[in-house]
């Protein structure tokens, strides 16, 4: 079954986002872009010499989820850690400027996770990661648990963005899930391998194919997805949203229903941040009363817009509506021809 949504319903859900508050917790990071030109090879080693013309900072990871929630018009509270460094100051300032509540942005003895990409002629030449990905422990975990419980208590939905950088340690995850279940609010999880099976009770669990196969220790036959509902039961989640890149998404419900969502991207320029955008749209649309199917379809349109931009970027309500209209116009013409 191909999942879809009517235009008036899509618009109504998007426009209602401003009435809701979404909590986002997970690994926030600073993305640094060094943009320049390459005109020669270094005499010191067989590598290009990049003359930097511009330097840009962007919010990555869970911080990118938060800024996409805010771009939708919803309000957002952030729970994460930052180091006592310039990157942490930049990230906190950017979150504040975007309009996020940063009461849950906690200081850490670890450095702020920073990813620096060197780009020339629209091609990424190298990425440099600065990070300490050990799980939070001791008093750091206590502070995160307290912050996430306080934040979730005033939220209409919760998005958990796990990059295995240490914020979403098992005890923090359990506190988040317990509080969300007690509140009766939807939870969207973008998992990584370290704590893959810790999110029981999630509303939508959103791995990509490689992550799911790695966790299950088996190759998935997407052409015959009959086994996927059993995966929902094993994970203890209501819905499994499997992202498949250029092949779109597959939405699997615990009751055995399987739906397909084709990609809507017109141009793929950079896939960085697309998963964060999907998490933000899923959580916000569920808060607004969308079904899992409706939320997934809308998030898929948002992802199709995001991959046409450089780096982690926001996607507006108007851009999603325009993408919906363009996609349906294209397919109407194809059908007519």
Secondary structure, 3 states (H helix, E strand, C coil): CECCCCHHHHHHHHHHHHHCEEEEEECEEEEEEEEEEEEEECCCCCCEEEEEEEEEEEEEEHHHHHHHHHHCCCEEEEEEEEECCHHHHHHHHHHHHHCCEEEEEEEECCCCCEEEEEEECCEEEEEEEECCCCCCCCHHHHHHHHHHHHHHCCCCEEEEECCCCCCCCHHHHHHHHHHHHHHCCEEEEECCHHHCCCCCCCCEECCEHHHHHHHHCCCCCHHHHHHHHHHHHHHCCCEEEEECHHHCEEEEECCCCEEEECCCCCCCCCCCCHHHHHHHHHHHHHHCCCCHHHHHHHHHHHHHHHCCCCCCCCCCHHHHHHHHHHHHHHHHHHHHC
